[in-house]
Amino acid sequence: MKTVDDLGDLRGRRVLVRSDLNVPLQGASITDDGRIRASAPTIAELADRAARVVVCAHLGRPAGEPDPRYSLAPVARRLGEVLGRDVTFATDTVGESAKAIVEQLGDGEIALLENLRFNKGETSKHDAERGAFADQLAALAEAYVGDGFGAVHRKHASVYDVPQRLPHAAGALVLREIEVLRRLTEDPERPYVVVLGGSKVSDKLGVIDNLIGTVDRLLIGGGMVFTFLKARGHEVGKSLLEEDQLDAVRRYLEQAEAKGVEIVLPLDVVAATAFAEDAEHDVYDAAAIPADRIGLDIGPRSSALFADRLRDARTVFWNGPMGVFEMAPFAEGTRAVAQAITEVDGLTVVGGGDSAAAVRALGFDEQAFGHISTGGGASLEFLEGKELPGLTALEA
């Protein structure tokens, strides 16, 4: 895979950078700027090389047309603050504003285009429609740098089609992500422990399937754990349950036992009368959740157990919170697991998405983790062994 160095002298050349700036917003306020900060070094490097930098990205899931709720205008302001440089904002993606701003860029200057997903061609499943949009994007630049790891698992115009039309290279963020994830898959130092959480077990079946013969220990928490508990015959009350995945979970439990992989489930859970921060709640044995309660976090005994099973690890991958960490009464399980991971003597990888958000929301020092991925879904698909269209395009 080519690097920015392989693109040669960039002075005066227009470089289109596909970044991942898909940050959470409350109104026009950014609640977590982690992806902006992670994207900044590559953008700064290109500007330092006197390139004329054209940044493109998506935000949320607008329906292929402009929607002010998903404008990247707040991101442009924050990106400028992080970079300590002016970032000119184009009010469209490939229209008159974008063309005029790109045309006026000087050496070392930076522009950010409006949300790519305001154009149906970005996410179209039809090659011709997607290709037509890619042609318009490619016409804005003379070279392409793919640095949006969080989008490389999508066959989208800016990720897959544009690099086929321009000299291209991978940015520093993408290269770092690949380097770390390969360490998890090719020859991990042992014991290798994977911690999985989040709401749905169906979202994690692929990674469980691919890792069941690789890991030494699998710790399961979050909403997905209730399908595991039910598969073992336990009552889960009103907790999140995927009935259609019970047979698959039972098979994985059998496979793990046959291969000597330790699957660690919670001993206790924090269950509430409703999905609400102020709901009445208590700690219950994981095998005896009351029928009228909903599990929203792992309990204190589980937190201690998970910390113990992480203590000797040399490699850790964590994807998915242990509970509804956004609500204070149900954040302690996630906090305990994050703390235990910071104390691991070895490679620790936080698999993006809600896990990365939890690290920041709960006040942890990001430097205490070996690597915090910017791509939750992309990280999981990489670990599943899937071909990622954005990486395939960059490798060509």
C-alpha positions in Angstrom: 0.0 0.0 0.0 1.4 3.3 -1.1 2.1 6.1 1.5 2.0 9.9 1.1 5.7 9.8 0.4 5.1 7.8 -2.8 3.0 10.6 -4.2 6.2 12.7 -4.7 6.4 16.4 -4.5 2.9 17.7 -3.6 3.7 21.5 -3.7 0.9 23.2 -5.5 -1.0 20.0 -6.2 -4.6 19.6 -5.2 -5.0 16.5 -2.9 -8.4 15.1 -2.0 -8.3 13.6 1.5 -11.1 11.2 2.5 -11.2 11.6 6.3 -13.6 10.2 8.9 -15.2 13.2 10.6 -18.4 11.5 11.6 -18.7 12.9 15.0 -21.7 13.0 17.4 -23.6 16.3 17.5 -26.1 17.9 19.8 -27.5 20.6 17.7 -24.4 22.4 16.4 -22.2 21.3 19.3 -19.7 18.4 18.9 -19.9 16.1 21.9 -16.8 14.0 21.0 -14.1 15.3 18.7 -11.9 12.2 18.8 -12.2 11.5 15.1 -11.4 15.1 14.2 -8.2 15.0 16.3 -7.3 11.6 14.9 -7.7 12.9 11.3 -5.8 16.2 11.8 -2.2 14.8 11.5 -2.5 13.6 7.9 -4.3 16.9 6.9 -1.5 18.9 8.6 1.2 16.8 6.9 -0.2 17.5 3.5 -0.6 21.2 4.2 3.0 21.3 5.5 4.1 19.8 2.1 2.4 22.8 0.4 -0.4 20.7 -1.0 -3.7 22.3 -1.7 -5.8 20.2 0.6 -9.4 19.3 -0.1 -10.9 17.3 2.7 -14.1 15.3 2.2 -16.1 13.3 4.8 -19.6 12.3 5.8 -21.7 12.9 8.8 -24.7 10.8 9.9 -27.1 9.2 7.5 -28.9 11.9 5.5 -31.1 10.6 2.7 -28.9 11.6 -0.2 -29.9 15.3 -0.2 -28.9 18.4 1.8 -30.1 18.3 5.4 -28.9 21.1 7.8 -29.0 18.7 10.7 -26.0 16.9 9.2 -24.0 19.8 7.9 -20.2 19.6 8.4 -20.0 23.4 9.2 -19.5 22.8 12.9 -16.8 20.2 12.0 -15.0 22.7 9.8 -14.8 25.1 12.7 -13.5 22.5 15.1 -11.0 21.1 12.6 -9.6 24.6 12.1 -9.2 24.9 15.9 -7.4 21.5 16.2 -5.1 22.3 13.3 -4.5 25.9 14.3 -5.1 26.9 10.7 -7.9 28.3 8.6 -10.2 25.8 7.1 -12.5 27.1 4.3 -15.9 25.5 4.2 -17.6 24.7 0.9 -21.4 24.8 1.3 -21.8 21.9 -1.2 -19.8 18.9 -2.2 -19.2 19.1 -6.0 -21.2 22.2 -6.9 -20.4 25.8 -7.5 -19.2 26.5 -3.9 -16.8 23.5 -3.9 -15.4 24.3 -7.3 -14.8 28.0 -6.6 -13.2 27.3 -3.2 -10.9 24.6 -4.5 -9.9 26.8 -7.5 -8.9 29.6 -5.1 -6.9 27.4 -2.7 -3.2 28.4 -2.3 -0.3 26.2 -1.4 -0.7 24.8 2.1 -4.3 25.9 2.4 -7.2 23.6 3.4 -10.8 23.4 2.5 -13.6 21.0 3.7 -16.4 20.0 1.4 -20.0 19.7 2.7 -21.3 16.3 3.7 -20.6 13.7 1.0 -23.9 11.9 1.8 -25.9 15.0 0.6 -25.4 13.4 -2.8 -27.1 10.1 -3.6 -24.1 9.0 -5.7 -21.9 8.6 -2.6 -23.7 5.6 -1.2 -25.4 4.3 -4.3 -25.4 0.6 -4.9 -25.5 1.3 -8.7 -21.9 1.5 -10.1 -22.9 4.0 -12.8 -24.5 6.5 -10.3 -21.7 6.0 -7.8 -19.1 6.4 -10.6 -20.6 9.6 -11.9 -20.3 11.2 -8.5 -16.7 9.8 -8.1 -15.9 11.5 -11.5 -17.1 14.8 -10.1 -15.1 14.4 -6.9 -11.9 13.3 -8.7 -12.1 16.3 -11.0 -11.5 18.5 -7.9 -8.0 17.1 -7.3 -4.8 15.7 -8.8 -4.1 13.0 -6.1 -6.1 11.1 -3.4 -5.3 10.2 0.2 -7.5 7.7 1.9 -7.4 8.3 5.6 -11.0 7.6 6.8 -10.6 4.2 8.3 -14.1 4.3 9.8 -15.5 4.2 6.2 -13.2 1.7 4.5 -15.7 -1.2 4.9 -18.1 0.7 2.7 -18.2 0.5 -1.1 -18.9 4.2 -1.4 -17.8 6.6 -4.1 -15.3 8.6 -2.0 -13.8 5.5 -0.5 -13.8 2.9 -3.3 -14.3 4.7 -6.7 -12.3 7.9 -6.4 -8.9 6.2 -5.7 -9.4 4.3 -9.0 -9.4 7.6 -10.8 -6.4 9.4 -9.2 -2.9 8.6 -8.0 -3.6 7.4 -4.5 -2.0 6.6 -1.1 -3.1 5.6 2.4 -2.9 8.3 5.1 -1.1 7.8 8.4 -4.3 7.0 10.3 -5.2 4.2 8.0 -1.7 2.8 8.0 -1.6 2.8 11.8 -5.0 1.1 12.0 -3.9 -1.7 9.7 -0.6 -2.2 11.5 -2.4 -2.6 14.9 -5.2 -4.8 13.6 -2.7 -7.1 11.9 -1.0 -7.6 15.2 -4.3 -8.9 16.6 -4.8 -11.4 13.8 -1.4 -12.6 12.6 0.6 -13.4 15.7 -0.9 -12.0 18.9 1.1 -12.3 22.1 -0.7 -14.5 24.6 -2.8 -14.6 26.6 -5.0 -12.9 24.0 -8.3 -11.6 25.5 -11.2 -10.2 23.6 -13.9 -8.1 25.4 -17.2 -7.8 23.6 -20.2 -5.7 24.6 -22.7 -3.5 22.9 -26.4 -4.1 22.4 -26.7 -6.9 19.8 -25.0 -10.2 19.6 -26.0 -10.3 15.9 -23.5 -7.4 15.3 -20.7 -9.5 16.7 -21.4 -13.0 15.3 -18.8 -12.6 12.5 -16.0 -11.6 14.8 -16.9 -14.3 17.3 -16.8 -16.9 14.6 -13.5 -15.8 13.3 -11.8 -15.3 16.7 -13.2 -18.4 18.5 -10.1 -20.4 17.4 -7.6 -17.6 17.9 -8.3 -16.0 21.3 -7.6 -17.6 24.7 -10.4 -15.8 26.5 -13.6 -14.1 25.5 -15.4 -11.7 28.0 -19.0 -10.9 27.1 -21.0 -8.0 28.5 -23.4 -5.3 27.3 -26.9 -6.0 26.0 -25.6 -8.9 23.9 -24.9 -10.9 27.0 -28.5 -11.6 27.7 -28.7 -13.8 24.6 -25.8 -15.8 26.0 -27.4 -16.0 29.4 -30.7 -17.2 27.9 -28.8 -19.8 25.8 -27.5 -21.2 29.1 -31.1 -21.5 30.3 -31.2 -18.4 32.6 -34.1 -16.0 33.0 -33.3 -12.5 31.6 -36.5 -10.6 32.4 -37.2 -7.7 30.0 -33.6 -7.4 29.0 -32.5 -7.1 25.3 -32.8 -10.6 23.8 -32.3 -11.8 20.2 -34.3 -15.0 20.2 -33.3 -15.8 16.6 -29.6 -16.0 17.6 -30.0 -18.4 20.5 -29.0 -21.5 18.4 -26.0 -19.7 17.0 -24.9 -18.7 20.5 -25.3 -22.2 21.7 -23.0 -23.4 18.9 -20.4 -20.9 19.8 -20.5 -21.9 23.4 -19.9 -25.6 22.3 -17.2 -24.6 19.9 -15.4 -22.6 22.5 -15.5 -25.5 25.0 -14.2 -27.9 22.4 -11.3 -25.5 21.4 -10.4 -24.6 25.0 -11.4 -21.0 24.7 -12.7 -19.6 28.0 -15.9 -17.7 27.7 -16.5 -15.4 30.7 -20.1 -14.3 31.3 -21.3 -11.9 34.1 -22.0 -13.2 37.6 -24.4 -10.4 38.4 -26.1 -7.6 36.6 -27.6 -4.2 37.4 -31.2 -4.4 36.4 -33.8 -1.6 36.4 -37.6 -1.2 36.2 -37.2 0.8 33.0 -34.7 2.0 30.5 -34.2 5.3 32.2 -31.5 7.0 34.3 -33.8 7.6 37.2 -35.4 4.1 37.1 -35.3 2.0 40.3 -32.5 -0.5 40.0 -30.6 -3.1 41.9 -28.0 -5.8 41.6 -29.2 -9.3 40.8 -27.5 -12.7 40.2 -27.1 -13.1 36.5 -29.0 -16.4 36.7 -31.9 -14.8 38.4 -32.9 -11.5 36.8 -36.5 -10.7 37.9 -39.1 -11.1 35.1 -40.1 -7.4 35.3 -36.5 -6.0 35.2 -34.2 -5.0 32.4 -30.5 -5.5 32.6 -28.5 -2.3 31.9 -25.0 -3.1 33.2 -22.8 -5.8 34.6 -22.7 -5.9 38.4 -19.8 -5.4 40.8 -18.9 -9.1 41.1 -18.8 -9.3 37.3 -16.6 -6.2 37.1 -14.1 -7.8 39.6 -14.2 -11.0 37.6 -13.6 -9.3 34.3 -10.7 -7.3 35.7 -9.2 -10.5 37.1 -9.5 -12.3 33.7 -7.7 -9.3 32.1 -4.9 -9.2 34.6 -2.5 -11.6 32.9 -3.4 -10.6 29.3 -0.6 -9.6 26.9 -3.0 -8.7 24.0 -6.5 -7.2 24.5 -9.1 -6.1 22.0 -12.2 -4.4 23.4 -15.3 -3.6 21.4 -18.6 -2.5 23.0 -19.5 -1.1 26.4 -20.6 -3.3 29.3 -23.8 -1.3 29.9 -25.6 1.9 29.1 -22.6 4.0 30.1 -24.3 7.2 29.0 -26.5 6.9 32.1 -24.5 7.3 35.3 -26.1 4.5 37.3 -25.2 2.0 34.5 -21.7 3.1 33.7 -19.6 1.4 36.4 -19.2 -1.9 34.5 -17.7 -0.1 31.5 -15.6 2.0 33.8 -14.2 -1.0 35.6 -13.3 -2.9 32.4 -11.7 0.2 30.9 -9.6 0.7 34.0 -8.5 -2.9 34.0 -7.5 -2.6 30.3 -5.3 0.4 31.1 -3.4 -1.7 33.6 -2.6 -4.5 31.1 1.1 -5.0 30.3 0.9 -5.5 26.6 -1.0 -4.4 23.5 -4.4 -2.9 24.2 -6.8 -1.9 21.4 -10.1 -0.1 21.8 -12.2 -1.0 18.8 -13.7 2.4 18.1 -17.4 3.3 18.1 -19.1 3.3 21.5 -16.0 1.9 23.2 -13.9 4.9 22.2 -16.8 7.2 23.1 -16.9 5.6 26.6 -13.2 6.0 27.1 -13.6 9.8 26.6 -16.9 10.2 28.3 -15.7 8.5 31.4 -12.6 10.6 31.6 -9.8 8.2 30.8 -6.5 9.3 29.5 -6.5 8.1 25.9 -2.7 7.6 26.1 -3.4 4.8 28.7 -4.5 2.6 25.9 -2.2 1.2 23.2 -4.5 2.2 20.4 -8.0 3.6 20.1 -9.5 2.8 16.7 -11.5 5.3 14.8 -13.6 2.6 13.1 -15.9 0.4 15.1 -17.5 -1.4 12.2 -14.4 -1.4 10.1 -12.3 -2.9 12.9 -14.8 -5.7 13.4 -15.0 -6.5 9.7 -11.2 -6.5 9.6 -11.0 -9.0 12.5 -13.7 -11.1 10.8 -11.4 -11.5 7.9 -13.6 -9.7 5.4 -12.3 -7.8 2.4 -12.7 -4.1 3.0 -13.5 -2.2 -0.3 -11.6 1.0 0.8 -8.4 -0.9 1.5 -8.7 -3.0 -1.7 -8.9 0.3 -3.6 -5.9 1.7 -1.9 -3.8 -1.4 -2.5 -4.4 -1.3 -6.2 
